[in-house]
């Protein structure tokens, strides 16, 4: 089963179970599913576009990555933890 279908299935079967944890923060399966859907619905008109995710690794990063995938777009992960990262080298459009 692919990751996206697995997340949807877990949200349906066990909505209150923890899907992701980040330090002291966590998100339930249903909250993850709803967050992914909310972001994906915003991106649905951009078929097969490339989106760079410039964020620290964590729950929000995971939601963005999965929403881009679900909306049939392409993600270009750019975690800010990468060494020698320079915003000056990027040409991006901010969506969120």
RAKAHU-V956941 format. One record per residue. N is the residue number from 1. RES is the residue in one small letter. D_FIRST is the distance of its C-alpha to the first C-alpha in Angstrom with 2 decimals. Layout:
# RAKAHU-V956941
n:N res:RES d_first:D_FIRST
n:N res:RES d_first:D_FIRST
This chain:
# RAKAHU-V956941
n:1 res:x d_first:0.00
n:2 res:x d_first:3.80
n:3 res:x d_first:6.57
n:4 res:x d_first:8.38
n:5 res:x d_first:6.51
n:6 res:x d_first:6.23
n:7 res:x d_first:9.88
n:8 res:x d_first:10.91
n:9 res:x d_first:9.91
n:10 res:x d_first:11.71
n:11 res:x d_first:14.53
n:12 res:x d_first:15.01
n:13 res:x d_first:15.10
n:14 res:x d_first:16.78
n:15 res:x d_first:18.40
n:16 res:x d_first:21.06
n:17 res:x d_first:19.12
n:18 res:x d_first:19.42
n:19 res:x d_first:16.55
n:20 res:x d_first:18.65
n:21 res:x d_first:22.07
n:22 res:x d_first:24.69
n:23 res:x d_first:27.97
n:24 res:x d_first:29.36
n:25 res:x d_first:27.09
n:26 res:x d_first:23.80
n:27 res:x d_first:21.70
n:28 res:x d_first:20.07
n:29 res:x d_first:16.61
n:30 res:x d_first:18.51
n:31 res:x d_first:20.68
n:32 res:x d_first:17.92
n:33 res:x d_first:16.30
n:34 res:x d_first:19.87
n:35 res:x d_first:20.81
n:36 res:x d_first:18.00
n:37 res:x d_first:18.91
n:38 res:x d_first:22.58
n:39 res:x d_first:22.40
n:40 res:x d_first:20.13
n:41 res:x d_first:22.65
n:42 res:x d_first:25.38
n:43 res:x d_first:23.79
n:44 res:x d_first:22.80
n:45 res:x d_first:26.00
n:46 res:x d_first:25.44
n:47 res:x d_first:23.25
n:48 res:x d_first:22.39
n:49 res:x d_first:24.81
n:50 res:x d_first:24.74
n:51 res:x d_first:24.93
n:52 res:x d_first:26.11
n:53 res:x d_first:25.15
n:54 res:x d_first:28.26
n:55 res:x d_first:27.77
n:56 res:x d_first:27.75
n:57 res:x d_first:24.49
n:58 res:x d_first:23.41
n:59 res:x d_first:21.85
n:60 res:x d_first:23.28
n:61 res:x d_first:22.18
n:62 res:x d_first:18.51
n:63 res:x d_first:18.85
n:64 res:x d_first:20.54
n:65 res:x d_first:18.09
n:66 res:x d_first:15.10
n:67 res:x d_first:17.48
n:68 res:x d_first:18.59
n:69 res:x d_first:15.17
n:70 res:x d_first:14.58
n:71 res:x d_first:18.08
n:72 res:x d_first:17.43
n:73 res:x d_first:19.85
n:74 res:x d_first:20.13
n:75 res:x d_first:20.68
n:76 res:x d_first:23.30
n:77 res:x d_first:23.12
n:78 res:x d_first:26.68
n:79 res:x d_first:26.91
n:80 res:x d_first:30.57
n:81 res:x d_first:30.59
n:82 res:x d_first:30.87
n:83 res:x d_first:34.41
n:84 res:x d_first:36.96
n:85 res:x d_first:34.95
n:86 res:x d_first:37.21
n:87 res:x d_first:36.68
n:88 res:x d_first:39.57
n:89 res:x d_first:37.51
n:90 res:x d_first:34.98
n:91 res:x d_first:35.34
n:92 res:x d_first:32.91
n:93 res:x d_first:32.85
n:94 res:x d_first:32.21
n:95 res:x d_first:30.08
n:96 res:x d_first:29.59
